[in-house]
Amino acid sequence: MKKERLTQADRTGLSDRRMLDAATDLILEKGILHTSLTEVGEAAGYSRGLAQARFGSKDQLLERLLKRSYKQWLKRLLRYVSGKTGLHAFAACIDALESAMLDNSKWYRMITILWYHSIVQQSTLKSKSQEYQAYLIIDVIRWMEEGKNDSEIVKNLDSQDIAIRHLSFIFGILYMWILNPNVVSIKKNFASYKEKILHEISALSHS
């Protein structure tokens, strides 16, 4: 059978994926500061200037990596929370986070590195990170309110406070995991956190 020729859009999509994959590997190996657009293009098997022509700047490349990594997180989250609400959705979210760390997912390590890099990166990378962080907070608040309505979660609970504390645990353990993975016992740390936070917010624990 005659092999179908790729369209220009197909070729562009393929080269983008290869360069984003190459950028991910280079950054995880060498760090953001020591990874150049030229190296990304070459590592992906293309010309030295293609990454520069395609992404325009290193900041724009990082934004694309952040967006792709966040989409990967959403796919995993949806697999865990699909069909669940309130307390059960929140518990499933914790399980999704734990599974991503246990898998040692490249995209999860990448999104963590980019989040922390955005603190000092005065570009749209910072605003995008703030936007995604806001989505995470909104998710937790929604689950808390759903749980209150279903009488699963303590009625007078401060949903915003729980959301902030939840993200503080996540960002803290991610930082330690990236910096020194031997310090973190993923299963033990997540089991302890999950038990304590669910006991705190569950209406059954206070009945």
N, C-alpha and C positions, 0 to 999 in steps of 0.2 A: 504494500500500500504506500502511496505517496505521502510523505510526511508533510503536514501542514506547516506553512511558513508562519513565523510569529509576526504579528502586527507590530507597528511602531510602539503602540501603547503597551503591548506585551513585553517587548524588549526593554522599554523604559522601566516597567514594573519589576522585571527580573533584575536589571542592573541596580535598581534602588535597593531591592532586598539583599542582594549580594554585598553591596557597599555597607548597608546598615549592619549586616552580619559581621563583616570584616571590622567595622568600627567598634562593634561590641567586643569582639575578641581582643582587639588592640588595646582598648581602654581598660578592660579587665586585667590585661597582662601588664601594661605599661603606665596606665593612668591617663587622665584627660590631658594634662599639660604636655605630656610627651607623645601624644598622638596627633599627627598632622593629616590634613585632607589629602595630601600627596600620597602618604602611606596607605590611607584608606582605599584610594583608587587602585593602587598597585596590588595591595593584598587581595582585593576583590577580583583581580585579573583584568583590569582595564587600564586605560592610559593614565598617566600621572595627573592630568588636568581634569579628568571627568568628574571627580568628586567636587572639585571647586566649581565647575560649570553647573553641576546639578544642584548642589546645596547652597552655593553662593558664599557661605562663610562657615566657620567652625560652630558658631553659635546656632546657626540654623540646622546644622547636622545634629547638634545636641538636642535641639527641640524635637526633631523628628524621632530621635531615639527615645526621648521621654514619652512622646505620644504613643509610639509603638509599644513601649514597655507597659504603659498604663492600660492600653487596650488588652494586652495579654493578662494583666491582673483582673480586669473586668470579666474576661472570659472564664477565668478560674473561679472568681467569686460567684458568677451566675450559676456555674455548675453546682456549687455548694448550697446556695441560698434559694435556688429556684423552687417555687411552691411553698416557701416558708415565710413567716412574718414574725415580728416581735422578738420574743426571747429566743425562739428557735433559729431565727435568721441571724441574730447576733452571735449565738453559739456557733453556727455554721461558718460565719465570717472568721471567727478565731481559728476554726479548723482549716479554712482555706489558707490563711496566713501561715499556719504551721506547716501545711503540706508544701507550700512554695519554698519554705526554707529547707525542709527535709529533702526536697528534690534538687536543692542547690541550683535553682533555675537561673540561667544567665540573665534573663530579662528582669528578674527580681533583684539580683545583685546590681544590675545596671540602673534600675529606677532608684535604688537607694543611694548609689553614688551620685546620680544626677540631682536628687533632692538636696543632698548636703552640699554639692557644688553650687547649687543655685543660691545659697546663702550669700556667697561673695560674688556671684556672677550678676552684674548689673545689666541684665538684658531681659528679653521676654521669657527666658528660661525660668527666671525667678517668678514672674507673674503666672506662668503656666503651672509651676509647682504649687503656688498659693491657691490657684484654681482647683487643682486636683485634691489638695489637702482639704479644701472647703467641701468638696463632694464627699470625701470620707467622713467628715464630721456630720454632714447632712444625713448620710446613710444611717449612722449610729443613732442620731436623734430620732429619725423616723422609726427605727426599730424599737426604741425605748417608748415612744408614744403609742405605737401599735400594741406593745405589751401592756401598757397601762390600760388601754381601752379593752383589752381582752382579759384584764385582771390577772395577768401573768407576772407583771412587774409592779413593784411598789409605787403606789399612786403619787406620793410626794417626792419621788426621786427627781433630782436635778439632771435632766437629760443632757444638757450642755456639758455639765461637769463630767459625767460618765464618758461622753464622747472625747473630751480633752484628755482625760486620764487613760482612756483606751489607746488613743494615738500616742500618748507619751510612752506607754509600754512598748508599742510597736516600733516607734522610731528609736527608742533606747536599745531594744534587743537587736534591731537591725544594725545599728551602729556598732555594737559590740561584736556581732556576728561577722560583719565585713572586716573590722579592724583586727580581731583576734578570734577566729571561729572556735578555737579550743576552749575558750572561756565559757561558751554557751552550750548548755545541755538542752537542746531544742525541745524534746519530748517532756522532760522534767519541768522546764521553765514554763512551757505553755500549759501543761496540766495543772500546775500550781496556780497560774494566773486565772485560767478558766474556772477552776473550782472556786476561787475566792471572789471573783467578780460576779459569777452567776449566783453565788450564795448571797452576795450583797444586794443584788437587784431583784432577785426572785421573790414574788409575793408569798410563795409557799414557805420560804425560809423565815418569814416574819408573821406567819399566821398562828 
